[in-house]
Amino acid sequence: MCSHFEALRAYEDYKKYFDVLQPTPPQGKLDMWPRYSGTFIRKPPETDPHDEAVPAKEALLGRWGLVPWRLKPDPDSIKKALARSTFNARIEGIERNFTFGPAWQRGQRCIVPADAFYEPDWRTGKAVPTRFTRNDGHPLGIAGLWDVWTEPGKAPLLSFTMLTMNATEHALLKNYHRPEDEKRILVILPENRYDEWLNVPVDQGMDFIRHFSADKLLATPVAPKAKEPDLL
């Protein structure tokens, strides 16, 4: 389960690798932890292929930790929802999940552009933070879902989550996390299928749930980074 990643840093990489402009103002935090505001790329809900005024995709700021549109507006429900660990979404059974199912069924898929993500290596008996990047230097395009929730009297809240899958058979990620924990890996999209992921019909979304090849990832042990206080 990924709870720390580095957002895409270079402005020009938004256009070069994802064919989209960086959000204005700039994309929020670069060192991302759950509940921080970061960048995700989506197909605009109002996209019309015959309307040149509407872009095919857009980069937006959103809360990392999905808040479902059907959340009840009472204070207790809001507090619980904002505190939940919804920054990762298990792909298994996602179509029936209360939080993530509606976004999946509506085709509200997104891409989370990232320079790196982190996972702990417990093979020495203590956690060693490990930074994962593509070994060709290109950014990662992580598959995700987005949603929008409106609290009466306030601006709509955009949020997103990243999809994960079982990594027991993954040559690299099977070695990470605590020995007793289930092994998970982010769903990292092939670079030539970004647009396809955003546009395929809902019933074809599972075709993209594949392991990213271990030989295309570089794992680098790093010194621990201090996490800032949780943001609600």
N, C-alpha and C positions, 0 to 999 in steps of 0.2 A: 504494500500500500504506500503510495507516494504522498508524503505530507510536506514536501519541500522541493521547489524547482526554481530555476533561473529563467525569468521571462526573456524574450528576444530583446537584445540590447541595441543592435545596430539599426538605425532608422531605415537605411537602404535595403536591409534584408527583408522587410515587409513586402516591398515591391518585387525584389529579385526572386524570392523563393515562394511567396504566397500571392503575388499579383494583387496586392491590396495596399492602401495607404495606411500609415500608422495613425492611430487616433489622435485627434487634437482636442484638448491638450494632450501632452505625452502620456504614455501608457500606464501610468501609475507605478507601483513598486516593481523593481527588477528582481529583488530577492524575495521570492514568494512563499508565504506560509498560509495555511487555511484562514479564511475570512478576510484576507487582504484583497485589495482591488487590483485587478490585472487585466490583461488583454485577451480577448478571444475573437475568433473570426467566424462569421456566420453568413448565410444567405439571408438577405433582408426578407421579412415576412411578406412585404408588398411587392416583391420582385415580379416584374413583367418583362418577358424576353423581347417584347415589342416596344418597350419604353426605354429609350437611351438615357433618360434622366435618372433612372434608378440603377445603381451599380449591381453587378452580379453578386458581389460579396462585400462585406464591410468589416472593419476591425473596430471593436467597441470595448469600453471599460465595463467590467462586471465584478461582482463579488465571487471569490473562489470558495464555493460552498453553495450548492444549488438550493434555492428557496422556491418551492412549487407554487404555481399560480393559484391552486385551490386551498392554500393555507387559510385557515379561519383568521379573521382580523382581530380576535380578542387578544389582550396583552399576554396571557399565559401561553397561548399557542405560538405567538410570535417569539417570545423568549425561548421556548423550547426549540423551535425550528432554527433559530439563529445560532443556537449552541450545539446543534447536532453535527456529527461528522459526515457531511454530505459533499466533501471535496472530491471523493472518489466514488464511482458508481460501479458495482459489480455487474458485469454483463450477463451473468447467469440469472435468468428469470427477470430481467430488467423490464420486460413488457408488462409484468404484473406488479411491479414495485410501486407503492403508494407515492413515493417522492419522485422517482425518475420515470415511471411508466408513462405518464401523460406526455412528457417531453419526447420520449422515444416514439410513441404512437403518433405524435403530431409531426414527426420528422424534424424536430428542432435540434439538429446536429450542428456541431461547431468544431473548429480546430483551435487548439491552444498552442500557439507558437512558443517554443522554448529553446534556449541554448543548452540546457542541461537539466537533469533531475537527479535526486539523491535517494539512496537506499542504504540501510545499515548492514555492515558485514559483521556477523557474530562468530565467525569461524575461530577466532582467537579466544573466545569466551567473554569478550566485551565488545560493545558496539564500535565499529570504525566507520564513520561517515564516508560514503563512496559516491563520487560524482560520475554520472553516466552522460556521455556525449556520443554523437555520431562520429565514427572514426575518419570520415571524409571532411569534417569541419562544417558541414551543412547543419542548419537548425533542425530541430525535431518538430514534427507536426503531430500533436497528440489528439486523438479522437475524443470528443466530448459532447455534452448536451448543454443547452442553455434554456433558461426560462425567465419569465418576467412576472413579478408579483406587485400588486398595487395595494398599498395601505391607504385607507380613506384619508384624504387631506394631505397626502405626501406624494412626492414624485415616484414613478414606477421604479422598482428595484430589479435591475438586471443581474443575473447570477449564472454561474456555469459550474460544471463538474467534469472530471476526466474519467474515461472508461478504463477499467482494469479487467484482466482475465487471469486464469490460473497459469502459473509458471512452473509447475512441477516438472514439465518436460523441456523447459527452456534451458539450453546449454549453459547460459551465463546467470540469469536471474534466479535459477533454482538454488543457488548458493547463498542467497542473501536472506535477511530477516532472521529472527530467532529460530533455532532448530525445530521447536514445537509448533511454530506458526505456519499457516498456509502460505505458500509462495505465490506472489502476485506480480504481474507486470503490466505496465501501462500499454494501452493499445496505440501503437505508433504507426501512423499511416505511411504508405509508400508515397514518395514525393510526386510521382506522376498521377496520383489519384485523388489529390486534394479536392478539386472541383467536383469530381464524381461522388465523393463522400457527402458533400453538401447537397447534392441534387438527386441522388437515387431514390426511388420509391421506398417507403418504409419497409416493405417486405423483403427488400434486398440489402438492408443495412447490415445484417449479420454476415454478409459476404466479406466485409472488411475486418472482421474480428479474427486476426491472425497474429501469430508471434512475429515480432520484428527480429530479423536474423541476428543471432549473437555475434557473428563475425563482422557486423556493421556497427557494433557498439564498442566504446572504449570506457573501461572502468578505472577510475583513478582515486585512490584513498586520499582523503583530505583532513585537515584539522577541523574539529567541530566548530560550527557557527552558532553564535548566540541567537536565540529566537526572541523576537520582540513579543510583548504581551499580546494575548489574543484580542482581536478586534471584533466586536459584535456589530 
